[in-house]
Amino acid sequence: YTATNFLYRYIASTGKWQVHLGGQNLTGGNAVVRCIRIAPSNSQVLYTSSDNGKVYMTTDAGAHFTEIDEGKFYSIISIAINPHNPYSIYVSGSGPRGRHVWYCADTRTPHWWNITGTGAHALPNLYAMCVGCSPLDPLNTIFVGTQYGLFYTLDGGQNWYPASRTSALPNVWVYNMRFTEGTAKYKGHLFLTLSTYGRGIWQADLTGSSDKF
């Protein structure tokens, strides 16, 4: 898949692109799609987000789309899907008042919850460039990459902490993250890998004896 303000799909067996899936403009104008995510547990369920705050869902691989953002967002840069539930998702991005990370428990009847927290352990008012939920505990353990390092929560967004306080990870822009399963002697381990601006790629073993980067 790739996108402009429409979604496109390449079919390897034919060597051709399917264009403008569903005939749906996914930004409502000339803005661009910033993120495409396919549900790990159901490849028919896809989500897109745009730099003008639109979030769309399809449950039939692009034949039909539904807008699910409720008009709440400014710019959505990243989407994370619960690996065990294709209708449970997180989104992150930029916008006013520090409300940069949101959760929807069931996108079929969308209602969004701001999970940036409150008080001393709220997520700082920073652009949330990427969001990810741990496959080990997707409803509670969430990571957010910002313009000032990585933050995490262990209670679904009530309290946030900087990853740099317990590791060597620098406070730099974190642009993307991926969870991957280990192989060979690391079989059964879960790794979180981050890409940063100017400081390379970092990785932590989330199931080993240490979760430090």
DAQUI-V145048 format. One record per residue. N is the residue number from 0. RES is the residue in one small letter. PHI is phi in radians with two decimals (* if undefined). PSI is psi in radians with two decimals (none if undefined). Layout:
BEGIN
[[N | RES | PHI | PSI] [N | RES | PHI | PSI]]
END
This chain:
BEGIN
[[0 | y | * | 2.55] [1 | t | -2.58 | 3.00] [2 | a | -2.69 | 2.69] [3 | t | -1.99 | -1.85] [4 | n | -1.80 | 0.06] [5 | f | -2.15 | 2.85] [6 | l | -1.76 | 2.45] [7 | y | -2.19 | 2.60] [8 | r | -2.33 | 2.31] [9 | y | -1.66 | 2.28] [10 | i | -1.83 | 1.90] [11 | a | -1.10 | -0.60] [12 | s | -1.19 | -0.44] [13 | t | -1.88 | -0.28] [14 | g | 1.23 | 0.40] [15 | k | -2.20 | 2.77] [16 | w | -1.71 | 2.41] [17 | q | -1.63 | 2.18] [18 | v | -1.88 | 2.67] [19 | h | 0.85 | 1.01] [20 | l | -0.97 | 2.32] [21 | g | 1.20 | 0.00] [22 | g | 1.10 | 0.40] [23 | q | -1.80 | 2.11] [24 | n | -1.30 | 2.00] [25 | l | -1.53 | 0.08] [26 | t | -2.14 | -0.16] [27 | g | 1.29 | 0.17] [28 | g | -3.07 | -2.41] [29 | n | -1.83 | 0.16] [30 | a | -1.16 | 3.04] [31 | v | -2.09 | 2.65] [32 | v | -1.25 | 2.26] [33 | r | -1.75 | -0.40] [34 | c | -2.59 | 2.45] [35 | i | -2.22 | 2.24] [36 | r | -2.33 | 2.40] [37 | i | -1.89 | 2.30] [38 | a | -1.12 | 2.20] [39 | p | -1.06 | -0.51] [40 | s | -1.65 | -0.08] [41 | n | -2.81 | 1.78] [42 | s | -1.24 | -0.12] [43 | q | -1.39 | -0.31] [44 | v | -1.70 | 2.06] [45 | l | -2.24 | 2.68] [46 | y | -2.28 | 2.56] [47 | t | -2.29 | 2.67] [48 | s | -2.39 | 2.77] [49 | s | -2.32 | 2.93] [50 | d | -1.41 | 0.07] [51 | n | -2.00 | 0.38] [52 | g | 1.50 | 0.19] [53 | k | -1.50 | 2.37] [54 | v | -2.22 | 2.16] [55 | y | -2.08 | 2.64] [56 | m | -2.24 | 2.51] [57 | t | -2.26 | 2.45] [58 | t | -1.92 | 0.10] [59 | d | -2.32 | 0.70] [60 | a | 1.02 | 0.58] [61 | g | 1.80 | -0.01] [62 | a | -1.22 | -0.63] [63 | h | -2.46 | 2.54] [64 | f | -2.19 | 2.63] [65 | t | -2.25 | 2.29] [66 | e | -1.38 | 2.27] [67 | i | -2.20 | 0.21] [68 | d | -1.43 | -0.24] [69 | e | 1.02 | 0.32] [70 | g | 1.17 | 0.41] [71 | k | -1.58 | -0.28] [72 | f | -1.93 | 2.76] [73 | y | -1.70 | -1.08] [74 | s | -2.53 | 2.15] [75 | i | -1.87 | 2.05] [76 | i | -1.71 | -0.52] [77 | s | -2.48 | 2.63] [78 | i | -2.31 | 2.42] [79 | a | -2.21 | 2.33] [80 | i | -1.93 | 2.32] [81 | n | -0.98 | 2.12] [82 | p | -1.14 | -0.26] [83 | h | -1.83 | -0.13] [84 | n | -2.54 | 1.89] [85 | p | -1.19 | -0.19] [86 | y | -1.86 | 0.16] [87 | s | -1.97 | 1.99] [88 | i | -2.43 | 2.81] [89 | y | -2.11 | 2.59] [90 | v | -2.31 | 2.70] [91 | s | -2.53 | 2.79] [92 | g | 3.07 | -2.56] [93 | s | -2.10 | 2.81] [94 | g | 2.83 | 3.06] [95 | p | -1.34 | 2.80] [96 | r | 1.16 | 0.30] [97 | g | 1.24 | 0.22] [98 | r | -1.63 | 1.40] [99 | h | -1.86 | -0.15] [100 | v | -2.30 | 2.28] [101 | w | -2.33 | 2.71] [102 | y | -2.28 | 2.41] [103 | c | -2.17 | 2.11] [104 | a | -1.31 | -0.52] [105 | d | -2.62 | 1.80] [106 | t | -1.23 | -0.18] [107 | r | -1.28 | -0.46] [108 | t | -2.32 | 1.32] [109 | p | -1.16 | 2.31] [110 | h | -2.52 | 2.25] [111 | w | -1.85 | 2.41] [112 | w | -2.02 | 2.23] [113 | n | -1.28 | 2.10] [114 | i | -2.05 | 0.61] [115 | t | -1.46 | -0.07] [116 | g | 1.38 | 3.08] [117 | t | -2.41 | 2.81] [118 | g | 1.33 | -2.67] [119 | a | -1.12 | -0.49] [120 | h | -1.90 | 0.46] [121 | a | -1.29 | 2.70] [122 | l | -1.14 | 2.27] [123 | p | -1.02 | 2.76] [124 | n | -1.35 | 1.34] [125 | l | -2.26 | 2.66] [126 | y | -1.05 | 2.26] [127 | a | -1.68 | 1.66] [128 | m | -1.28 | -0.49] [129 | c | -2.70 | 2.66] [130 | v | -2.37 | 2.55] [131 | g | -2.63 | 2.54] [132 | c | -1.99 | 2.38] [133 | s | -1.15 | 2.27] [134 | p | -1.07 | -0.35] [135 | l | -1.36 | -0.48] [136 | d | -2.76 | 1.18] [137 | p | -1.19 | -0.28] [138 | l | -1.56 | -0.22] [139 | n | -2.16 | -0.72] [140 | t | -1.67 | 1.87] [141 | i | -2.25 | 2.45] [142 | f | -2.05 | 2.49] [143 | v | -2.34 | 2.18] [144 | g | -1.60 | 2.24] [145 | t | -2.15 | -3.08] [146 | q | -1.33 | -0.05] [147 | y | -2.37 | 0.85] [148 | g | 1.68 | -3.00] [149 | l | -1.75 | 2.41] [150 | f | -2.16 | 2.71] [151 | y | -2.50 | 2.74] [152 | t | -2.30 | 2.56] [153 | l | -1.97 | 0.07] [154 | d | -2.33 | 0.66] [155 | g | 1.23 | 0.32] [156 | g | 1.85 | 0.06] [157 | q | -1.26 | -0.67] [158 | n | -2.34 | 2.30] [159 | w | -2.06 | 2.57] [160 | y | -2.40 | 2.54] [161 | p | -1.34 | 2.29] [162 | a | -1.14 | -0.43] [163 | s | -1.18 | -0.27] [164 | r | -1.27 | -0.36] [165 | t | -2.12 | 0.18] [166 | s | -2.64 | 3.10] [167 | a | -1.53 | 0.06] [168 | l | -1.08 | 2.17] [169 | p | -1.33 | 2.82] [170 | n | -1.49 | 1.28] [171 | v | -2.13 | 2.98] [172 | w | -1.01 | 2.21] [173 | v | -1.91 | 1.99] [174 | y | -1.66 | -0.50] [175 | n | -2.73 | 2.75] [176 | m | -2.55 | 2.64] [177 | r | -2.49 | 2.46] [178 | f | -1.75 | 2.29] [179 | t | -2.39 | 2.61] [180 | e | -1.55 | 2.46] [181 | g | -1.30 | 2.79] [182 | t | -2.22 | 3.06] [183 | a | 0.93 | -2.19] [184 | k | -1.22 | -0.21] [185 | y | -1.79 | 0.27] [186 | k | -1.03 | 2.33] [187 | g | 1.63 | -0.10] [188 | h | -1.65 | 2.65] [189 | l | -2.02 | 2.23] [190 | f | -1.95 | 2.50] [191 | l | -1.94 | 2.12] [192 | t | -2.00 | 2.34] [193 | l | -2.09 | 2.53] [194 | s | -1.92 | 2.44] [195 | t | -2.18 | 2.98] [196 | y | -1.64 | 1.85] [197 | g | 1.50 | -0.07] [198 | r | -2.21 | 0.36] [199 | g | 1.38 | -2.77] [200 | i | -1.94 | 2.39] [201 | w | -2.18 | 2.65] [202 | q | -2.52 | 2.52] [203 | a | -2.30 | 2.51] [204 | d | -1.59 | 1.92] [205 | l | -1.41 | -0.17] [206 | t | -2.08 | 0.01] [207 | g | -1.44 | -2.88] [208 | s | -1.30 | -0.26] [209 | s | -2.49 | 2.43] [210 | d | -1.84 | 0.37] [211 | k | -1.37 | 2.54] [212 | f | -1.43 | none]]
END
